[in-house]
Amino acid sequence: MIYRVLFLIVFWVTVVLTATGCAAPSAGISRVGFAIQVGAFSEVKNAERLSNKLQQKGIEAFYFKKDNGVYAVRFGDFESKEKARKAAQRLVADRMIGSYFIAPPQKIAVKKSSEPAWEKAPEPSLKKLSPVVPKKKVEQPGGEAGPTSGGKGHGDMGVIAARTAERFVGIPYRWGGDTVVDGMDCSGFVRAVYNLCGVNIPRTSREQFRVGENVGKTDLQDGDLVFFGASGDEINHVGIYVGNGRFVHAPRRGDDIKVSTLDENYFAKKFIGAKRYF
């Protein structure tokens, strides 16, 4: 009995430190490793319930809508498939999860400076939605084409991030359930989208604003993050730009993910800047 208790303590500490998919704020931007994906829920509440259950154990999990209309839960950032599998099996043994899938890393290079260094990445398993006015087509892996706002150096990943964000529109969200402070929902949403695209970014909107490449308002492209607040030191909201002056964001705790425009009175006044991570 004592051995099992000690084992569980060591296991959960290991999960919190290495399997949450969350790099320390000072780590900036990094590539996401192998992740654990669970469930095929027809009801979003069931996916939310499992996410909350995992979060209560210190595991940073999030749920999302797949291209077939069902919801899945994803978590973890492991350096190998074997380590992810072992962690998943422990969770199965502890009756935290049932069947699972090990999601491989996306093949992507992240931008750490103003010098571009990309690698074309495969699309995450989320169906792309078209923006209001597509300007050109970008060939995606698998022979599919997706719309983009164009631009050099940004690559397909910005387009994929924008289309991924649009898949969340209309979904009610409580990022972290009852375990996170107010104001984390918006940054948790953009963090989950980027996680699906293979990139780790910091937890809070203020930390997210400190990394990445600065982007001018007139140079915004799909997938850029747009930030709002009183100043650069007082960021309190963030969203994902999806083209045509629009961005997707989580407005407030428990509200649905929605699309807003940068020229809306509040956002026009509170706009602080934008960042690019791909």
Secondary structure by P-SEA (a helix, b strand, c coil): caaaaaaaaaaaaaaaccccccccccccbbbbcbbbbbbbcccaaaaaaaaaaaaaaccbbbbbbccccbbbbbbbbcccaaaaaaaaaaaaaaccccbbbbbbbcbbbbbcccbbbbcccccccbbbbbcccccbbbbccccbbbbccccccccaaaaaaaaaaaaacccccccccccccccaaaaaaaaaaaaaacccccccaaaaaacccccccccccccbbbbbccccccccbbbbbccccbbbbbccccccccccccccaaaaaaccbbbbcc
